[in-house]
Amino acid sequence: MKSTGIDRRVFVEQTLGAAAAATISPWTVPALAAVDDKPKRTRVGVIGCGSVSNVYLPHLSTCPYVDLVSACDIKPDRAKRQAGRFKIPNQYPHIDKMLAGAKFDLLVNLTDMQEHEHLNREAIDAGKHIWSEKPIANSLKAGQALLEQAKKRGVRVWGAPTVVNSPQFACMAKILAGGGLGRVAAAHADYGHTGPDWSSFFYEKGGGSLPDLGVYNLTTLTGLLGPAKSVVALTSIVTPTRVIRDKGRIKVTEEDNAMVLLDHGKGTLSHVQCGFNFFNPHGHEGSQEKRHTITIVGSTGALGLVGYDWEPLGVDLATASAPDFKRQATEKGDYVWQQGASLIAECLVTGKEPLFTAEHALHVVEIICAARQSQETGQRIDLVSSFKWPVMS
Ligand SMILES: NC(=O)c1ccc[n+]([C@@H]2O[C@H](COP(=O)([O-])OP(=O)(O)OC[C@H]3O[C@@H](n4cnc5c(N)ncnc54)[C@H](O)[C@@H]3O)[C@@H](O)[C@H]2O)c1
């Protein structure tokens, strides 16, 4: 089976040159000023030069709104390699050196999941905007503190994933908002593969399949059905040890298998299933996934998302008046899953606002923490956070 990194890397190379495009609405934070009458660009510093940087950097380096200023990694050879490949003039072995070095506006955080929160905090403190891979923070409380800190410093924070930006998400949101399924009752989403083998953090505390994989489906379902009110979950470890490339055999201490039930209110329930032990006959090649990985059913209709929500291929709709599934939204437009940081660079220059929000990302963080609490306690866990909904342009 191919690895996550390789498949997504191949995918981005095939789509290189696709311009970043935001779904927009008015934005109140002032756009970055032009310098010496040169075209405005967001100066970007990238921290974390591992697997996913191979997918982000080709996109960022062809984005007309991006000036790649710095690359940083605690493994300095990685920063050096990516700086060389993508013509990034400065490279650093530590965030402190990066923040004290060449000036930049936006930190793109592509480090281990457990590192995001403290690196984001340090960069906000230094007056940088943030685009963070998931999760922005390890808990709702810590994430809210980051947003508060960002407000005080006059900067903004956004985080992956970008699934709400796809034309297929927009199609489903429009059908739901128009009452196309009648009374919405239930939804199911699943996403998994056999797990990365290049870094141990995926299997250690603060990692796990929920923040790495379940996060996509949780963002999509809450984006479509609204913020969740409460959570019930079961999680487990299916494979207690793993072999990681540079470390050998490690102990798995965070869940690698999860089932999460969400109550969205008004009777609507949904379910997300994710894990690092999911055999798939075509590996993890997004374009080969032709199943409905997300289904939503209501009193007069049913929807199916064809393919993964991070690389959707179309939307199937059946209704009481047209009961055979009919496929729509088969064009992907400019959407690619790795476009988030480029879109933010564009938004910082133009003052446009992306559809994805930090509040939505933190709602999903709260769901993940609640799922773990539910597993530990056997209880249904009430949620407190929310976000602007519906998610539509
Ligand atoms: N690999 C993928 O295909 C993929 C896809 C989507 C999202 N993601 C997300 O991207 C993030 C990174 O994943 P990855 O697969 O690239 O991992 P990786 O292990 O390949 O890369 C992480 C890099 O961050 C560096 N790093 C860790 N702590 C650091 C610190 N404090 N300062 C500077 N550098 C530091 C590591 O040395 C490493 O080079 C994760 O949040 C993951 O969930 C990965």
The ligand as a MOL file (V3000), in Angstrom:
LIG
                    3D

  0  0  0     0  0            999 V3000
M  V30 BEGIN CTAB
M  V30 COUNTS 44 48 0 0 0
M  V30 BEGIN ATOM
M  V30 1 N 2.0910 13.5770 5.3810 0
M  V30 2 C 0.8940 13.8290 4.8650 0
M  V30 3 O 0.5350 13.3420 3.7810 0
M  V30 4 C -0.0490 14.7680 5.5850 0
M  V30 5 C -1.2350 15.1350 4.9220 0
M  V30 6 C -2.0890 16.0600 5.5280 0
M  V30 7 C -1.7470 16.5650 6.7590 0
M  V30 8 N -0.6070 16.1850 7.4160 0 CHG=1
M  V30 9 C -0.2870 16.7860 8.7260 0
M  V30 10 O 0.9260 17.5220 8.6080 0
M  V30 11 C 1.6400 17.5260 9.8580 0
M  V30 12 C 3.0380 16.9830 9.6150 0
M  V30 13 O 2.9450 15.6620 9.1220 0
M  V30 14 P 4.1290 15.0100 8.2800 0
M  V30 15 O 3.5780 13.7500 7.7200 0
M  V30 16 O 4.7190 15.9970 7.3680 0 CHG=-1
M  V30 17 O 5.1650 14.6560 9.4570 0
M  V30 18 P 6.7580 14.5190 9.3160 0
M  V30 19 O 7.2360 13.8160 10.5240 0
M  V30 20 O 7.1020 13.9550 7.9860 0
M  V30 21 O 7.2470 16.0460 9.3390 0
M  V30 22 C 7.2050 16.8450 10.5030 0
M  V30 23 C 8.4670 17.6930 10.5210 0
M  V30 24 O 8.3760 18.6460 11.5780 0
M  V30 25 C 9.6600 18.7380 12.2010 0
M  V30 26 N 9.4810 19.2690 13.5540 0
M  V30 27 C 8.9060 18.6520 14.6170 0
M  V30 28 N 8.8970 19.4720 15.6940 0
M  V30 29 C 9.4720 20.6310 15.2890 0
M  V30 30 C 9.7480 21.8560 15.9560 0
M  V30 31 N 9.4290 22.0480 17.2340 0
M  V30 32 N 10.3520 22.8540 15.2440 0
M  V30 33 C 10.6720 22.6680 13.9440 0
M  V30 34 N 10.4430 21.5240 13.2690 0
M  V30 35 C 9.8410 20.5090 13.9290 0
M  V30 36 C 10.2090 17.3290 12.1560 0
M  V30 37 O 11.6180 17.3090 12.3170 0
M  V30 38 C 9.7410 16.8750 10.7740 0
M  V30 39 O 10.6890 17.1490 9.7710 0
M  V30 40 C 0.7790 16.6920 10.8110 0
M  V30 41 O -0.0480 17.5630 11.5240 0
M  V30 42 C -0.0500 15.8120 9.8790 0
M  V30 43 O -1.2670 15.4240 10.4920 0
M  V30 44 C 0.2570 15.3000 6.8330 0
M  V30 END ATOM
M  V30 BEGIN BOND
M  V30 1 1 1 2
M  V30 2 2 2 3
M  V30 3 1 2 4
M  V30 4 1 4 5
M  V30 5 2 4 44
M  V30 6 2 5 6
M  V30 7 1 6 7
M  V30 8 2 7 8
M  V30 9 1 8 9
M  V30 10 1 8 44
M  V30 11 1 9 10
M  V30 12 1 9 42
M  V30 13 1 10 11
M  V30 14 1 11 12
M  V30 15 1 11 40
M  V30 16 1 12 13
M  V30 17 1 13 14
M  V30 18 2 14 15
M  V30 19 1 14 16
M  V30 20 1 14 17
M  V30 21 1 17 18
M  V30 22 2 18 19
M  V30 23 1 18 20
M  V30 24 1 18 21
M  V30 25 1 21 22
M  V30 26 1 22 23
M  V30 27 1 23 24
M  V30 28 1 23 38
M  V30 29 1 24 25
M  V30 30 1 25 26
M  V30 31 1 25 36
M  V30 32 1 26 27
M  V30 33 1 26 35
M  V30 34 2 27 28
M  V30 35 1 28 29
M  V30 36 1 29 30
M  V30 37 2 29 35
M  V30 38 1 30 31
M  V30 39 2 30 32
M  V30 40 1 32 33
M  V30 41 2 33 34
M  V30 42 1 34 35
M  V30 43 1 36 37
M  V30 44 1 36 38
M  V30 45 1 38 39
M  V30 46 1 40 41
M  V30 47 1 40 42
M  V30 48 1 42 43
M  V30 END BOND
M  V30 END CTAB
M  END
